[in-house]
Amino acid sequence: MNQGVLQAKLWYAQRISAMVLGICVAVHLVIIFYAIRGGITAQEILGRTEGNVLFALFYEVFVLACFIHAPIGIANILQETFPKSGIAKPVASALGLFILVLGSAAVVGVYTGGAL
Protein backbone atom coordinates (compact mmCIF):
# COMPACT_ATOMS: atom_id res chain seq x y z
CA MET A 1 0.00 0.00 0.00
CA ASN A 2 1.19 3.47 -0.83
CA GLN A 3 2.68 5.19 2.27
CA GLY A 4 0.57 8.31 1.67
CA VAL A 5 -2.64 6.27 1.47
CA LEU A 6 -1.73 4.43 4.68
CA GLN A 7 -1.03 7.70 6.49
CA ALA A 8 -4.37 9.12 5.30
CA LYS A 9 -6.24 6.02 6.53
CA LEU A 10 -4.49 6.20 9.91
CA TRP A 11 -5.32 9.91 10.15
CA TYR A 12 -9.01 9.20 9.49
CA ALA A 13 -9.04 6.25 11.90
CA GLN A 14 -7.58 8.40 14.66
CA ARG A 15 -10.01 11.27 14.04
CA ILE A 16 -13.06 8.99 13.91
CA SER A 17 -11.95 7.13 17.05
CA ALA A 18 -11.46 10.52 18.75
CA MET A 19 -15.07 11.41 17.98
CA VAL A 20 -16.24 8.10 19.44
CA LEU A 21 -14.03 8.63 22.50
CA GLY A 22 -15.46 12.12 23.03
CA ILE A 23 -18.99 10.73 23.12
CA CYS A 24 -17.93 7.81 25.34
CA VAL A 25 -16.19 10.09 27.84
CA ALA A 26 -19.21 12.38 28.03
CA VAL A 27 -21.61 9.46 28.59
CA HIS A 28 -19.20 7.91 31.10
CA LEU A 29 -19.06 11.16 33.11
CA VAL A 30 -22.86 11.42 33.12
CA ILE A 31 -23.05 7.83 34.39
CA ILE A 32 -20.50 8.58 37.12
CA PHE A 33 -22.32 11.71 38.29
CA TYR A 34 -25.63 9.84 38.30
CA ALA A 35 -24.15 6.88 40.19
CA ILE A 36 -22.38 8.88 42.91
CA ARG A 37 -25.16 11.36 43.66
CA GLY A 38 -26.50 9.08 46.37
CA GLY A 39 -23.17 7.67 47.51
CA ILE A 40 -22.74 4.28 45.91
CA THR A 41 -20.24 1.54 46.71
CA ALA A 42 -18.25 -0.58 44.26
CA GLN A 43 -20.37 -3.58 45.25
CA GLU A 44 -23.55 -1.67 44.39
CA ILE A 45 -22.08 -0.62 41.03
CA LEU A 46 -21.23 -4.23 40.19
CA GLY A 47 -24.73 -5.22 41.27
CA ARG A 48 -26.22 -2.76 38.79
CA THR A 49 -23.92 -3.60 35.90
CA GLU A 50 -23.71 -7.37 36.30
CA GLY A 51 -25.38 -9.01 33.31
CA ASN A 52 -26.26 -5.67 31.71
CA VAL A 53 -25.54 -6.13 28.00
CA LEU A 54 -25.93 -2.42 27.21
CA PHE A 55 -23.26 -1.43 29.73
CA ALA A 56 -20.94 -4.15 28.40
CA LEU A 57 -21.45 -3.10 24.78
CA PHE A 58 -20.97 0.59 25.57
CA TYR A 59 -17.75 0.02 27.47
CA GLU A 60 -16.43 -2.41 24.86
CA VAL A 61 -16.96 0.30 22.22
CA PHE A 62 -15.00 2.60 24.55
CA VAL A 63 -12.18 0.04 24.75
CA LEU A 64 -12.14 -0.47 20.97
CA ALA A 65 -11.98 3.27 20.35
CA CYS A 66 -8.99 3.49 22.72
CA PHE A 67 -7.45 0.45 21.00
CA ILE A 68 -7.57 2.32 17.67
CA HIS A 69 -6.78 5.84 18.86
CA ALA A 70 -3.89 5.55 21.32
CA PRO A 71 -1.47 3.35 19.34
CA ILE A 72 -1.73 5.57 16.25
CA GLY A 73 -0.92 8.63 18.34
CA ILE A 74 1.94 7.03 20.25
CA ALA A 75 3.41 5.64 17.01
CA ASN A 76 3.37 9.12 15.49
CA ILE A 77 4.99 10.66 18.56
CA LEU A 78 7.70 7.99 18.73
CA GLN A 79 8.37 8.17 14.98
CA GLU A 80 8.81 11.95 15.16
CA THR A 81 10.93 11.80 18.33
CA PHE A 82 13.09 8.78 17.43
CA PRO A 83 12.87 8.57 13.61
CA LYS A 84 15.68 6.05 13.07
CA SER A 85 15.14 3.81 16.10
CA GLY A 86 12.39 1.55 14.74
CA ILE A 87 10.61 1.43 18.10
CA ALA A 88 7.39 3.15 16.99
CA LYS A 89 5.59 0.12 15.58
CA PRO A 90 6.54 -2.41 18.31
CA VAL A 91 5.68 -0.02 21.15
CA ALA A 92 2.41 1.04 19.49
CA SER A 93 1.46 -2.59 18.86
CA ALA A 94 2.23 -3.52 22.47
CA LEU A 95 0.17 -0.58 23.72
CA GLY A 96 -2.75 -1.56 21.49
CA LEU A 97 -2.63 -5.16 22.72
CA PHE A 98 -2.36 -3.98 26.33
CA ILE A 99 -5.42 -1.72 25.96
CA LEU A 100 -7.46 -4.38 24.19
CA VAL A 101 -6.68 -7.21 26.62
CA LEU A 102 -6.95 -5.27 29.88
CA GLY A 103 -9.89 -3.13 28.74
CA SER A 104 -11.87 -6.14 27.54
CA ALA A 105 -11.01 -8.03 30.73
CA ALA A 106 -12.40 -5.11 32.76
CA VAL A 107 -15.59 -5.11 30.69
CA VAL A 108 -15.99 -8.85 31.21
CA GLY A 109 -15.31 -8.42 34.93
CA VAL A 110 -17.96 -5.74 35.32
CA TYR A 111 -20.44 -7.72 33.19
CA THR A 112 -19.92 -10.91 35.19
CA GLY A 113 -19.84 -9.15 38.54
CA GLY A 114 -16.11 -9.45 39.02
CA ALA A 115 -15.67 -13.14 38.29
CA LEU A 116 -13.36 -13.86 35.34
C-alpha positions as CSV (number, residue, x, y, z in Angstrom):
1,M,0.0,0.0,0.0
2,N,1.2,3.5,-0.8
3,Q,2.7,5.2,2.3
4,G,0.6,8.3,1.7
5,V,-2.6,6.3,1.5
6,L,-1.7,4.4,4.7
7,Q,-1.0,7.7,6.5
8,A,-4.4,9.1,5.3
9,K,-6.2,6.0,6.5
10,L,-4.5,6.2,9.9
11,W,-5.3,9.9,10.1
12,Y,-9.0,9.2,9.5
13,A,-9.0,6.3,11.9
14,Q,-7.6,8.4,14.7
15,R,-10.0,11.3,14.0
16,I,-13.1,9.0,13.9
17,S,-12.0,7.1,17.0
18,A,-11.5,10.5,18.7
19,M,-15.1,11.4,18.0
20,V,-16.2,8.1,19.4
21,L,-14.0,8.6,22.5
22,G,-15.5,12.1,23.0
23,I,-19.0,10.7,23.1
24,C,-17.9,7.8,25.3
25,V,-16.2,10.1,27.8
26,A,-19.2,12.4,28.0
27,V,-21.6,9.5,28.6
28,H,-19.2,7.9,31.1
29,L,-19.1,11.2,33.1
30,V,-22.9,11.4,33.1
31,I,-23.0,7.8,34.4
32,I,-20.5,8.6,37.1
33,F,-22.3,11.7,38.3
34,Y,-25.6,9.8,38.3
35,A,-24.2,6.9,40.2
36,I,-22.4,8.9,42.9
37,R,-25.2,11.4,43.7
38,G,-26.5,9.1,46.4
39,G,-23.2,7.7,47.5
40,I,-22.7,4.3,45.9
41,T,-20.2,1.5,46.7
42,A,-18.2,-0.6,44.3
43,Q,-20.4,-3.6,45.3
44,E,-23.6,-1.7,44.4
45,I,-22.1,-0.6,41.0
46,L,-21.2,-4.2,40.2
47,G,-24.7,-5.2,41.3
48,R,-26.2,-2.8,38.8
49,T,-23.9,-3.6,35.9
50,E,-23.7,-7.4,36.3
51,G,-25.4,-9.0,33.3
52,N,-26.3,-5.7,31.7
53,V,-25.5,-6.1,28.0
54,L,-25.9,-2.4,27.2
55,F,-23.3,-1.4,29.7
56,A,-20.9,-4.2,28.4
57,L,-21.4,-3.1,24.8
58,F,-21.0,0.6,25.6
59,Y,-17.7,0.0,27.5
60,E,-16.4,-2.4,24.9
61,V,-17.0,0.3,22.2
62,F,-15.0,2.6,24.6
63,V,-12.2,0.0,24.8
64,L,-12.1,-0.5,21.0
65,A,-12.0,3.3,20.3
66,C,-9.0,3.5,22.7
67,F,-7.4,0.5,21.0
68,I,-7.6,2.3,17.7
69,H,-6.8,5.8,18.9
70,A,-3.9,5.6,21.3
71,P,-1.5,3.3,19.3
72,I,-1.7,5.6,16.2
73,G,-0.9,8.6,18.3
74,I,1.9,7.0,20.2
75,A,3.4,5.6,17.0
76,N,3.4,9.1,15.5
77,I,5.0,10.7,18.6
78,L,7.7,8.0,18.7
79,Q,8.4,8.2,15.0
80,E,8.8,11.9,15.2
81,T,10.9,11.8,18.3
82,F,13.1,8.8,17.4
83,P,12.9,8.6,13.6
84,K,15.7,6.1,13.1
85,S,15.1,3.8,16.1
86,G,12.4,1.5,14.7
87,I,10.6,1.4,18.1
88,A,7.4,3.1,17.0
89,K,5.6,0.1,15.6
90,P,6.5,-2.4,18.3
91,V,5.7,0.0,21.1
92,A,2.4,1.0,19.5
93,S,1.5,-2.6,18.9
94,A,2.2,-3.5,22.5
95,L,0.2,-0.6,23.7
96,G,-2.8,-1.6,21.5
97,L,-2.6,-5.2,22.7
98,F,-2.4,-4.0,26.3
99,I,-5.4,-1.7,26.0
100,L,-7.5,-4.4,24.2
101,V,-6.7,-7.2,26.6
102,L,-7.0,-5.3,29.9
103,G,-9.9,-3.1,28.7
104,S,-11.9,-6.1,27.5
105,A,-11.0,-8.0,30.7
106,A,-12.4,-5.1,32.8
107,V,-15.6,-5.1,30.7
108,V,-16.0,-8.9,31.2
109,G,-15.3,-8.4,34.9
110,V,-18.0,-5.7,35.3
111,Y,-20.4,-7.7,33.2
112,T,-19.9,-10.9,35.2
113,G,-19.8,-9.2,38.5
114,G,-16.1,-9.4,39.0
115,A,-15.7,-13.1,38.3
116,L,-13.4,-13.9,35.3
